[in-house]
Structure formats: C-alpha cells, structure tokens
Amino acid sequence: YCPAGVYEIVGEETGDPKFVINAQNCVHCKTCDIKDPTQNINWVVPEGGGGPNYPNM
C-alpha cells in the first residue's frame, strides 16, 4: 500500500523471497502509519521535524 514503493519483496521468482525497505524512496506521506492495522510501524518525521516541502502534494 506504499505509493512510493518503500516496502517490497524481492527474489520471489528464484524462490528466495526477502523483504526490502527502500527508505530513500519515502515521500513522508504517512500512509504506512495510517494503513497498518496492527500499528507496528513507528513513523517519525525526518531530521529537523518540519519534513520536506512538497508544494504540489
């Protein structure tokens, strides 16, 4: 459910699936925190506390 593809499973075609987190893709939309029913993701703002400035979002 991540729109930026931060969380993915790779290696499924080889039979050795691994969970990978691509933190560099994160756009800080907080979908992971909102959509996680078990609330096991601890979402924190990036350094500085203000987050990125995306004027068109």
CHARMM internal coordinates of N, CA and C (Angstrom, degrees):
IC EDIT
DIST 1 N 1 CA 1.4467
DIST 1 CA 1 C 1.5242
ANGL 1 N 1 CA 1 C 112.57
DIST 1 C 2 N 1.3232
ANGL 1 CA 1 C 2 N 118.43
DIHE 1 N 1 CA 1 C 2 N 3.85
DIST 2 N 2 CA 1.4708
ANGL 1 C 2 N 2 CA 121.17
DIHE 1 CA 1 C 2 N 2 CA 178.77
DIST 2 CA 2 C 1.5259
ANGL 2 N 2 CA 2 C 109.82
DIHE 1 C 2 N 2 CA 2 C -81.22
DIST 2 C 3 N 1.3341
ANGL 2 CA 2 C 3 N 118.49
DIHE 2 N 2 CA 2 C 3 N 121.28
DIST 3 N 3 CA 1.4632
ANGL 2 C 3 N 3 CA 119.99
DIHE 2 CA 2 C 3 N 3 CA -178.75
DIST 3 CA 3 C 1.5284
ANGL 3 N 3 CA 3 C 113.46
DIHE 2 C 3 N 3 CA 3 C -69.29
DIST 3 C 4 N 1.3196
ANGL 3 CA 3 C 4 N 118.24
DIHE 3 N 3 CA 3 C 4 N -18.89
DIST 4 N 4 CA 1.4648
ANGL 3 C 4 N 4 CA 121.36
DIHE 3 CA 3 C 4 N 4 CA -178.03
DIST 4 CA 4 C 1.5237
ANGL 4 N 4 CA 4 C 112.83
DIHE 3 C 4 N 4 CA 4 C -99.84
DIST 4 C 5 N 1.3136
ANGL 4 CA 4 C 5 N 118.33
DIHE 4 N 4 CA 4 C 5 N -0.29
DIST 5 N 5 CA 1.4594
ANGL 4 C 5 N 5 CA 121.73
DIHE 4 CA 4 C 5 N 5 CA 178.70
DIST 5 CA 5 C 1.5199
ANGL 5 N 5 CA 5 C 113.58
DIHE 4 C 5 N 5 CA 5 C 69.04
DIST 5 C 6 N 1.3216
ANGL 5 CA 5 C 6 N 117.14
DIHE 5 N 5 CA 5 C 6 N 35.54
DIST 6 N 6 CA 1.4610
ANGL 5 C 6 N 6 CA 120.81
DIHE 5 CA 5 C 6 N 6 CA 179.95
DIST 6 CA 6 C 1.5261
ANGL 6 N 6 CA 6 C 110.45
DIHE 5 C 6 N 6 CA 6 C -69.01
DIST 6 C 7 N 1.3226
ANGL 6 CA 6 C 7 N 117.41
DIHE 6 N 6 CA 6 C 7 N -40.93
DIST 7 N 7 CA 1.4634
ANGL 6 C 7 N 7 CA 121.62
DIHE 6 CA 6 C 7 N 7 CA -178.06
DIST 7 CA 7 C 1.5264
ANGL 7 N 7 CA 7 C 109.04
DIHE 6 C 7 N 7 CA 7 C -104.12
DIST 7 C 8 N 1.3333
ANGL 7 CA 7 C 8 N 117.31
DIHE 7 N 7 CA 7 C 8 N 125.77
DIST 8 N 8 CA 1.4536
ANGL 7 C 8 N 8 CA 120.02
DIHE 7 CA 7 C 8 N 8 CA 177.63
DIST 8 CA 8 C 1.5249
ANGL 8 N 8 CA 8 C 111.00
DIHE 7 C 8 N 8 CA 8 C -149.48
DIST 8 C 9 N 1.3170
ANGL 8 CA 8 C 9 N 114.92
DIHE 8 N 8 CA 8 C 9 N 158.88
DIST 9 N 9 CA 1.4560
ANGL 8 C 9 N 9 CA 121.54
DIHE 8 CA 8 C 9 N 9 CA 176.31
DIST 9 CA 9 C 1.5203
ANGL 9 N 9 CA 9 C 107.13
DIHE 8 C 9 N 9 CA 9 C -111.38
DIST 9 C 10 N 1.3329
ANGL 9 CA 9 C 10 N 116.48
DIHE 9 N 9 CA 9 C 10 N 120.72
DIST 10 N 10 CA 1.4662
ANGL 9 C 10 N 10 CA 121.48
DIHE 9 CA 9 C 10 N 10 CA -178.62
DIST 10 CA 10 C 1.5198
ANGL 10 N 10 CA 10 C 109.92
DIHE 9 C 10 N 10 CA 10 C -113.06
DIST 10 C 11 N 1.3210
ANGL 10 CA 10 C 11 N 116.10
DIHE 10 N 10 CA 10 C 11 N 156.59
DIST 11 N 11 CA 1.4561
ANGL 10 C 11 N 11 CA 121.34
DIHE 10 CA 10 C 11 N 11 CA 177.38
DIST 11 CA 11 C 1.5064
ANGL 11 N 11 CA 11 C 114.87
DIHE 10 C 11 N 11 CA 11 C 85.03
DIST 11 C 12 N 1.3207
ANGL 11 CA 11 C 12 N 117.36
DIHE 11 N 11 CA 11 C 12 N 14.33
DIST 12 N 12 CA 1.4641
ANGL 11 C 12 N 12 CA 119.83
DIHE 11 CA 11 C 12 N 12 CA -179.74
DIST 12 CA 12 C 1.5235
ANGL 12 N 12 CA 12 C 111.49
DIHE 11 C 12 N 12 CA 12 C -65.62
DIST 12 C 13 N 1.3490
ANGL 12 CA 12 C 13 N 117.10
DIHE 12 N 12 CA 12 C 13 N -33.67
DIST 13 N 13 CA 1.4576
ANGL 12 C 13 N 13 CA 118.86
DIHE 12 CA 12 C 13 N 13 CA -178.23
DIST 13 CA 13 C 1.5161
ANGL 13 N 13 CA 13 C 112.23
DIHE 12 C 13 N 13 CA 13 C -70.22
DIST 13 C 14 N 1.3154
ANGL 13 CA 13 C 14 N 118.24
DIHE 13 N 13 CA 13 C 14 N -25.34
DIST 14 N 14 CA 1.4643
ANGL 13 C 14 N 14 CA 121.54
DIHE 13 CA 13 C 14 N 14 CA 179.57
DIST 14 CA 14 C 1.5206
ANGL 14 N 14 CA 14 C 112.34
DIHE 13 C 14 N 14 CA 14 C -90.41
DIST 14 C 15 N 1.3185
ANGL 14 CA 14 C 15 N 117.28
DIHE 14 N 14 CA 14 C 15 N -5.95
DIST 15 N 15 CA 1.4599
ANGL 14 C 15 N 15 CA 120.93
DIHE 14 CA 14 C 15 N 15 CA 179.83
DIST 15 CA 15 C 1.5146
ANGL 15 N 15 CA 15 C 113.45
DIHE 14 C 15 N 15 CA 15 C 85.07
DIST 15 C 16 N 1.3302
ANGL 15 CA 15 C 16 N 117.09
DIHE 15 N 15 CA 15 C 16 N 8.26
DIST 16 N 16 CA 1.4704
ANGL 15 C 16 N 16 CA 122.00
DIHE 15 CA 15 C 16 N 16 CA 179.51
DIST 16 CA 16 C 1.5289
ANGL 16 N 16 CA 16 C 108.99
DIHE 15 C 16 N 16 CA 16 C -123.93
DIST 16 C 17 N 1.3461
ANGL 16 CA 16 C 17 N 117.74
DIHE 16 N 16 CA 16 C 17 N 68.59
DIST 17 N 17 CA 1.4648
ANGL 16 C 17 N 17 CA 119.87
DIHE 16 CA 16 C 17 N 17 CA -176.41
DIST 17 CA 17 C 1.5233
ANGL 17 N 17 CA 17 C 112.75
DIHE 16 C 17 N 17 CA 17 C -68.69
DIST 17 C 18 N 1.3221
ANGL 17 CA 17 C 18 N 115.26
DIHE 17 N 17 CA 17 C 18 N 139.26
DIST 18 N 18 CA 1.4668
ANGL 17 C 18 N 18 CA 122.07
DIHE 17 CA 17 C 18 N 18 CA 177.12
DIST 18 CA 18 C 1.5165
ANGL 18 N 18 CA 18 C 109.14
DIHE 17 C 18 N 18 CA 18 C -133.93
DIST 18 C 19 N 1.3196
ANGL 18 CA 18 C 19 N 115.80
DIHE 18 N 18 CA 18 C 19 N 140.94
DIST 19 N 19 CA 1.4582
ANGL 18 C 19 N 19 CA 122.44
DIHE 18 CA 18 C 19 N 19 CA 177.39
DIST 19 CA 19 C 1.5229
ANGL 19 N 19 CA 19 C 108.52
DIHE 18 C 19 N 19 CA 19 C -85.38
DIST 19 C 20 N 1.3341
ANGL 19 CA 19 C 20 N 116.83
DIHE 19 N 19 CA 19 C 20 N 126.74
DIST 20 N 20 CA 1.4639
ANGL 19 C 20 N 20 CA 122.00
DIHE 19 CA 19 C 20 N 20 CA -177.07
DIST 20 CA 20 C 1.5252
ANGL 20 N 20 CA 20 C 108.73
DIHE 19 C 20 N 20 CA 20 C -123.86
DIST 20 C 21 N 1.3251
ANGL 20 CA 20 C 21 N 115.88
DIHE 20 N 20 CA 20 C 21 N 137.39
DIST 21 N 21 CA 1.4596
ANGL 20 C 21 N 21 CA 121.62
DIHE 20 CA 20 C 21 N 21 CA 175.61
DIST 21 CA 21 C 1.5261
ANGL 21 N 21 CA 21 C 107.95
DIHE 20 C 21 N 21 CA 21 C -110.68
DIST 21 C 22 N 1.3339
ANGL 21 CA 21 C 22 N 115.92
DIHE 21 N 21 CA 21 C 22 N 118.65
DIST 22 N 22 CA 1.4668
ANGL 21 C 22 N 22 CA 122.68
DIHE 21 CA 21 C 22 N 22 CA 178.82
DIST 22 CA 22 C 1.5319
ANGL 22 N 22 CA 22 C 108.38
DIHE 21 C 22 N 22 CA 22 C -100.53
DIST 22 C 23 N 1.3098
ANGL 22 CA 22 C 23 N 116.40
DIHE 22 N 22 CA 22 C 23 N 75.63
DIST 23 N 23 CA 1.4683
ANGL 22 C 23 N 23 CA 120.97
DIHE 22 CA 22 C 23 N 23 CA -174.57
DIST 23 CA 23 C 1.5234
ANGL 23 N 23 CA 23 C 112.60
DIHE 22 C 23 N 23 CA 23 C -59.80
DIST 23 C 24 N 1.3143
ANGL 23 CA 23 C 24 N 117.65
DIHE 23 N 23 CA 23 C 24 N -28.46
DIST 24 N 24 CA 1.4630
ANGL 23 C 24 N 24 CA 120.63
DIHE 23 CA 23 C 24 N 24 CA -178.75
DIST 24 CA 24 C 1.5287
ANGL 24 N 24 CA 24 C 112.12
DIHE 23 C 24 N 24 CA 24 C -66.27
DIST 24 C 25 N 1.3315
ANGL 24 CA 24 C 25 N 118.41
DIHE 24 N 24 CA 24 C 25 N -18.01
DIST 25 N 25 CA 1.4654
ANGL 24 C 25 N 25 CA 122.08
DIHE 24 CA 24 C 25 N 25 CA 179.28
DIST 25 CA 25 C 1.5271
ANGL 25 N 25 CA 25 C 113.19
DIHE 24 C 25 N 25 CA 25 C -83.84
DIST 25 C 26 N 1.3211
ANGL 25 CA 25 C 26 N 117.44
DIHE 25 N 25 CA 25 C 26 N -12.84
DIST 26 N 26 CA 1.4638
ANGL 25 C 26 N 26 CA 121.38
DIHE 25 CA 25 C 26 N 26 CA -172.58
DIST 26 CA 26 C 1.5270
ANGL 26 N 26 CA 26 C 112.18
DIHE 25 C 26 N 26 CA 26 C -62.05
DIST 26 C 27 N 1.3445
ANGL 26 CA 26 C 27 N 116.15
DIHE 26 N 26 CA 26 C 27 N 130.80
DIST 27 N 27 CA 1.4627
ANGL 26 C 27 N 27 CA 121.59
DIHE 26 CA 26 C 27 N 27 CA 176.77
DIST 27 CA 27 C 1.5335
ANGL 27 N 27 CA 27 C 110.99
DIHE 26 C 27 N 27 CA 27 C -106.94
DIST 27 C 28 N 1.3276
ANGL 27 CA 27 C 28 N 117.11
DIHE 27 N 27 CA 27 C 28 N 12.40
DIST 28 N 28 CA 1.4643
ANGL 27 C 28 N 28 CA 124.06
DIHE 27 CA 27 C 28 N 28 CA 174.57
DIST 28 CA 28 C 1.5264
ANGL 28 N 28 CA 28 C 112.82
DIHE 27 C 28 N 28 CA 28 C 57.20
DIST 28 C 29 N 1.3366
ANGL 28 CA 28 C 29 N 115.17
DIHE 28 N 28 CA 28 C 29 N 43.82
DIST 29 N 29 CA 1.4594
ANGL 28 C 29 N 29 CA 120.10
DIHE 28 CA 28 C 29 N 29 CA 179.75
DIST 29 CA 29 C 1.5251
ANGL 29 N 29 CA 29 C 111.92
DIHE 28 C 29 N 29 CA 29 C -85.42
DIST 29 C 30 N 1.3260
ANGL 29 CA 29 C 30 N 117.41
DIHE 29 N 29 CA 29 C 30 N -14.85
DIST 30 N 30 CA 1.4619
ANGL 29 C 30 N 30 CA 125.81
DIHE 29 CA 29 C 30 N 30 CA 178.14
DIST 30 CA 30 C 1.5285
ANGL 30 N 30 CA 30 C 113.79
DIHE 29 C 30 N 30 CA 30 C 70.61
DIST 30 C 31 N 1.3330
ANGL 30 CA 30 C 31 N 117.72
DIHE 30 N 30 CA 30 C 31 N 15.24
DIST 31 N 31 CA 1.4572
ANGL 30 C 31 N 31 CA 120.78
DIHE 30 CA 30 C 31 N 31 CA 177.02
DIST 31 CA 31 C 1.5121
ANGL 31 N 31 CA 31 C 111.05
DIHE 30 C 31 N 31 CA 31 C -60.00
DIST 31 C 32 N 1.3264
ANGL 31 CA 31 C 32 N 117.63
DIHE 31 N 31 CA 31 C 32 N -39.17
DIST 32 N 32 CA 1.4652
ANGL 31 C 32 N 32 CA 120.77
DIHE 31 CA 31 C 32 N 32 CA -178.16
DIST 32 CA 32 C 1.5220
ANGL 32 N 32 CA 32 C 111.30
DIHE 31 C 32 N 32 CA 32 C -60.82
DIST 32 C 33 N 1.3068
ANGL 32 CA 32 C 33 N 117.46
DIHE 32 N 32 CA 32 C 33 N -36.37
DIST 33 N 33 CA 1.4617
ANGL 32 C 33 N 33 CA 121.07
DIHE 32 CA 32 C 33 N 33 CA -179.91
DIST 33 CA 33 C 1.5251
ANGL 33 N 33 CA 33 C 110.89
DIHE 32 C 33 N 33 CA 33 C -75.14
DIST 33 C 34 N 1.3106
ANGL 33 CA 33 C 34 N 117.20
DIHE 33 N 33 CA 33 C 34 N -36.95
DIST 34 N 34 CA 1.4609
ANGL 33 C 34 N 34 CA 121.68
DIHE 33 CA 33 C 34 N 34 CA -177.05
DIST 34 CA 34 C 1.5271
ANGL 34 N 34 CA 34 C 111.15
DIHE 33 C 34 N 34 CA 34 C -76.21
DIST 34 C 35 N 1.3447
ANGL 34 CA 34 C 35 N 117.68
DIHE 34 N 34 CA 34 C 35 N -42.81
DIST 35 N 35 CA 1.4603
ANGL 34 C 35 N 35 CA 121.94
DIHE 34 CA 34 C 35 N 35 CA -174.19
DIST 35 CA 35 C 1.5229
ANGL 35 N 35 CA 35 C 114.43
DIHE 34 C 35 N 35 CA 35 C -84.10
DIST 35 C 36 N 1.3153
ANGL 35 CA 35 C 36 N 118.96
DIHE 35 N 35 CA 35 C 36 N -11.76
DIST 36 N 36 CA 1.4600
ANGL 35 C 36 N 36 CA 121.42
DIHE 35 CA 35 C 36 N 36 CA -177.19
DIST 36 CA 36 C 1.5270
ANGL 36 N 36 CA 36 C 109.78
DIHE 35 C 36 N 36 CA 36 C -79.23
DIST 36 C 37 N 1.3362
ANGL 36 CA 36 C 37 N 117.94
DIHE 36 N 36 CA 36 C 37 N 106.30
DIST 37 N 37 CA 1.4652
ANGL 36 C 37 N 37 CA 119.94
DIHE 36 CA 36 C 37 N 37 CA -176.10
DIST 37 CA 37 C 1.5271
ANGL 37 N 37 CA 37 C 113.89
DIHE 36 C 37 N 37 CA 37 C -65.53
DIST 37 C 38 N 1.3312
ANGL 37 CA 37 C 38 N 117.38
DIHE 37 N 37 CA 37 C 38 N -26.80
DIST 38 N 38 CA 1.4605
ANGL 37 C 38 N 38 CA 119.53
DIHE 37 CA 37 C 38 N 38 CA -178.66
DIST 38 CA 38 C 1.5231
ANGL 38 N 38 CA 38 C 112.52
DIHE 37 C 38 N 38 CA 38 C -90.51
DIST 38 C 39 N 1.3273
ANGL 38 CA 38 C 39 N 116.80
DIHE 38 N 38 CA 38 C 39 N -6.57
DIST 39 N 39 CA 1.4686
ANGL 38 C 39 N 39 CA 122.60
DIHE 38 CA 38 C 39 N 39 CA 179.27
DIST 39 CA 39 C 1.5220
ANGL 39 N 39 CA 39 C 112.06
DIHE 38 C 39 N 39 CA 39 C 54.80
DIST 39 C 40 N 1.3465
ANGL 39 CA 39 C 40 N 117.24
DIHE 39 N 39 CA 39 C 40 N 41.58
DIST 40 N 40 CA 1.4614
ANGL 39 C 40 N 40 CA 119.99
DIHE 39 CA 39 C 40 N 40 CA 179.63
DIST 40 CA 40 C 1.5200
ANGL 40 N 40 CA 40 C 113.32
DIHE 39 C 40 N 40 CA 40 C -98.14
DIST 40 C 41 N 1.3417
ANGL 40 CA 40 C 41 N 117.69
DIHE 40 N 40 CA 40 C 41 N 7.36
DIST 41 N 41 CA 1.4594
ANGL 40 C 41 N 41 CA 121.52
DIHE 40 CA 40 C 41 N 41 CA 174.31
DIST 41 CA 41 C 1.5232
ANGL 41 N 41 CA 41 C 107.42
DIHE 40 C 41 N 41 CA 41 C -103.96
DIST 41 C 42 N 1.3223
ANGL 41 CA 41 C 42 N 116.47
DIHE 41 N 41 CA 41 C 42 N 122.40
DIST 42 N 42 CA 1.4598
ANGL 41 C 42 N 42 CA 121.62
DIHE 41 CA 41 C 42 N 42 CA 179.18
DIST 42 CA 42 C 1.5232
ANGL 42 N 42 CA 42 C 108.12
DIHE 41 C 42 N 42 CA 42 C -94.46
DIST 42 C 43 N 1.3313
ANGL 42 CA 42 C 43 N 117.06
DIHE 42 N 42 CA 42 C 43 N 96.08
DIST 43 N 43 CA 1.4569
ANGL 42 C 43 N 43 CA 122.50
DIHE 42 CA 42 C 43 N 43 CA -176.84
DIST 43 CA 43 C 1.5204
ANGL 43 N 43 CA 43 C 109.18
DIHE 42 C 43 N 43 CA 43 C -81.50
DIST 43 C 44 N 1.3192
ANGL 43 CA 43 C 44 N 116.93
DIHE 43 N 43 CA 43 C 44 N 128.48
DIST 44 N 44 CA 1.4711
ANGL 43 C 44 N 44 CA 121.63
DIHE 43 CA 43 C 44 N 44 CA 177.37
DIST 44 CA 44 C 1.5180
ANGL 44 N 44 CA 44 C 108.69
DIHE 43 C 44 N 44 CA 44 C -128.96
DIST 44 C 45 N 1.3129
ANGL 44 CA 44 C 45 N 115.60
DIHE 44 N 44 CA 44 C 45 N 148.88
DIST 45 N 45 CA 1.4633
ANGL 44 C 45 N 45 CA 119.80
DIHE 44 CA 44 C 45 N 45 CA 179.45
DIST 45 CA 45 C 1.5161
ANGL 45 N 45 CA 45 C 110.20
DIHE 44 C 45 N 45 CA 45 C -71.65
DIST 45 C 46 N 1.3360
ANGL 45 CA 45 C 46 N 117.90
DIHE 45 N 45 CA 45 C 46 N 153.44
DIST 46 N 46 CA 1.4591
ANGL 45 C 46 N 46 CA 119.97
DIHE 45 CA 45 C 46 N 46 CA 178.22
DIST 46 CA 46 C 1.5254
ANGL 46 N 46 CA 46 C 111.39
DIHE 45 C 46 N 46 CA 46 C -66.20
DIST 46 C 47 N 1.3170
ANGL 46 CA 46 C 47 N 116.12
DIHE 46 N 46 CA 46 C 47 N 169.14
DIST 47 N 47 CA 1.4669
ANGL 46 C 47 N 47 CA 120.20
DIHE 46 CA 46 C 47 N 47 CA -175.68
DIST 47 CA 47 C 1.5277
ANGL 47 N 47 CA 47 C 111.02
DIHE 46 C 47 N 47 CA 47 C -55.08
DIST 47 C 48 N 1.2961
ANGL 47 CA 47 C 48 N 115.73
DIHE 47 N 47 CA 47 C 48 N 140.55
DIST 48 N 48 CA 1.4530
ANGL 47 C 48 N 48 CA 121.80
DIHE 47 CA 47 C 48 N 48 CA -177.04
DIST 48 CA 48 C 1.5188
ANGL 48 N 48 CA 48 C 111.65
DIHE 47 C 48 N 48 CA 48 C 100.82
DIST 48 C 49 N 1.2991
ANGL 48 CA 48 C 49 N 117.15
DIHE 48 N 48 CA 48 C 49 N -25.41
DIST 49 N 49 CA 1.4660
ANGL 48 C 49 N 49 CA 121.02
DIHE 48 CA 48 C 49 N 49 CA 175.96
DIST 49 CA 49 C 1.5000
ANGL 49 N 49 CA 49 C 115.31
DIHE 48 C 49 N 49 CA 49 C 83.49
DIST 49 C 50 N 1.3252
ANGL 49 CA 49 C 50 N 119.41
DIHE 49 N 49 CA 49 C 50 N -20.84
DIST 50 N 50 CA 1.4568
ANGL 49 C 50 N 50 CA 121.10
DIHE 49 CA 49 C 50 N 50 CA -178.09
DIST 50 CA 50 C 1.5043
ANGL 50 N 50 CA 50 C 113.47
DIHE 49 C 50 N 50 CA 50 C -84.61
DIST 50 C 51 N 1.3181
ANGL 50 CA 50 C 51 N 117.16
DIHE 50 N 50 CA 50 C 51 N -23.01
DIST 51 N 51 CA 1.4562
ANGL 50 C 51 N 51 CA 121.12
DIHE 50 CA 50 C 51 N 51 CA -177.84
DIST 51 CA 51 C 1.5185
ANGL 51 N 51 CA 51 C 111.53
DIHE 50 C 51 N 51 CA 51 C 77.31
DIST 51 C 52 N 1.3148
ANGL 51 CA 51 C 52 N 116.72
DIHE 51 N 51 CA 51 C 52 N 176.23
DIST 52 N 52 CA 1.4541
ANGL 51 C 52 N 52 CA 120.34
DIHE 51 CA 51 C 52 N 52 CA -178.59
DIST 52 CA 52 C 1.5286
ANGL 52 N 52 CA 52 C 111.31
DIHE 51 C 52 N 52 CA 52 C -74.62
DIST 52 C 53 N 1.2956
ANGL 52 CA 52 C 53 N 115.70
DIHE 52 N 52 CA 52 C 53 N 156.84
DIST 53 N 53 CA 1.4566
ANGL 52 C 53 N 53 CA 121.54
DIHE 52 CA 52 C 53 N 53 CA 179.14
DIST 53 CA 53 C 1.5132
ANGL 53 N 53 CA 53 C 108.89
DIHE 52 C 53 N 53 CA 53 C -102.05
DIST 53 C 54 N 1.3269
ANGL 53 CA 53 C 54 N 116.99
DIHE 53 N 53 CA 53 C 54 N 97.94
DIST 54 N 54 CA 1.4545
ANGL 53 C 54 N 54 CA 122.10
DIHE 53 CA 53 C 54 N 54 CA 177.67
DIST 54 CA 54 C 1.5352
ANGL 54 N 54 CA 54 C 107.90
DIHE 53 C 54 N 54 CA 54 C -106.54
DIST 54 C 55 N 1.3079
ANGL 54 CA 54 C 55 N 118.40
DIHE 54 N 54 CA 54 C 55 N 95.12
DIST 55 N 55 CA 1.4759
ANGL 54 C 55 N 55 CA 120.52
DIHE 54 CA 54 C 55 N 55 CA -173.84
DIST 55 CA 55 C 1.5251
ANGL 55 N 55 CA 55 C 114.00
DIHE 54 C 55 N 55 CA 55 C -66.70
DIST 55 C 56 N 1.3359
ANGL 55 CA 55 C 56 N 118.93
DIHE 55 N 55 CA 55 C 56 N -23.15
DIST 56 N 56 CA 1.4705
ANGL 55 C 56 N 56 CA 120.52
DIHE 55 CA 55 C 56 N 56 CA -176.46
DIST 56 CA 56 C 1.5194
ANGL 56 N 56 CA 56 C 113.32
DIHE 55 C 56 N 56 CA 56 C -99.67
DIST 56 C 57 N 1.3177
ANGL 56 CA 56 C 57 N 119.03
DIHE 56 N 56 CA 56 C 57 N 12.14
DIST 57 N 57 CA 1.4614
ANGL 56 C 57 N 57 CA 120.82
DIHE 56 CA 56 C 57 N 57 CA 179.20
DIST 57 CA 57 C 1.5061
ANGL 57 N 57 CA 57 C 110.52
DIHE 56 C 57 N 57 CA 57 C -103.67
END
COOR INIT
IC SEED 1 N 1 CA 1 C
IC BUILD
